[in-house]
């Protein structure tokens, strides 16, 4: 235990609305929900990540459950600071070190404002960062799926996360044109809650809505390999008693149609403002889907049908952004000019 215990560690962070991921030495060392539980009486943090997630919708009045990020940016500065600290403690658990400072590369939405960037940077510095670099999510996603963002060829990447959908055309190390819309996984959950109330007269919480999305979520009303119906329990709005109903993938496809149409419109708008030379490249290479929303059944076929372009769901889309952030960190000299 001496001077050399005070070291700087390099970590890449995907500070997502739904999930918080950390990469260290090319390995994902933390993958937790972006959520914090507080005690209202003492103000102390009770749980962070999956433990706090288990409390959501079930906590008594002394426990406050907070999601620090909304629409891809920090909505609660104090909660974000504690969440980052808690995640870093998970990373350091079991390590025989007195203390550490961190060099961080954090991915952020492309439509983020300077004020929102400062909030993320300040939260990271308070949590223990020595150096903080920010990289835009579409660039990180492109790097993470193996695209050469330095070349003059154009690539279209769509990252559908928890709070935002990032649509970008990338060439020559930059974003040529993009759309960042606040319609994504959280909106899908809200749509399911709304339609369960409207169609089945049953009240459910966001965790149950997410379970429906994962079990029978679909972007198309007809699938070649349809999932089985899922039984869902909630509260009957007429009687106030517990109730169970069955939900099918066709129901969910109908529930999500409005939000998915907004994403399609943003994709078409981005294509409209894309320079013609890059449009030719995209016609050849197609569209790449990343993020948790890319896992929605039939979404690639729906987008391909609307745009008339080949659409690819990348391998392990949930971790494409954090993988790219890790590559940027590892090659910080090469990619530093992409960071802000």
Secondary structure as UniProt FT lines:
FT   HELIX           3..5
FT   STRAND          6..15
FT   STRAND          19..24
FT   TURN            25..26
FT   STRAND          27..33
FT   STRAND          36..39
FT   TURN            40..42
FT   STRAND          45..48
FT   HELIX           50..53
FT   TURN            54..58
FT   TURN            61..62
FT   STRAND          63..66
FT   STRAND          69..70
FT   TURN            71..72
FT   STRAND          73..74
FT   HELIX           77..92
FT   TURN            93..94
FT   STRAND          99..108
FT   TURN            110..111
FT   HELIX           114..126
FT   TURN            127..128
FT   STRAND          129..136
FT   HELIX           137..144
FT   TURN            145..146
FT   TURN            149..150
FT   STRAND          155..160
FT   STRAND          165..171
FT   TURN            172..173
FT   STRAND          174..181
FT   HELIX           185..200
FT   STRAND          202..203
FT   HELIX           206..216
FT   TURN            224..225
FT   STRAND          230..236
FT   TURN            237..239
FT   STRAND          242..247
FT   HELIX           249..272
FT   HELIX           276..285
FT   STRAND          287..290
FT   HELIX           292..295
FT   HELIX           299..307
FT   STRAND          311..313
FT   TURN            315..316
FT   HELIX           317..319
FT   HELIX           320..330
FT   HELIX           332..335
FT   HELIX           336..338
//
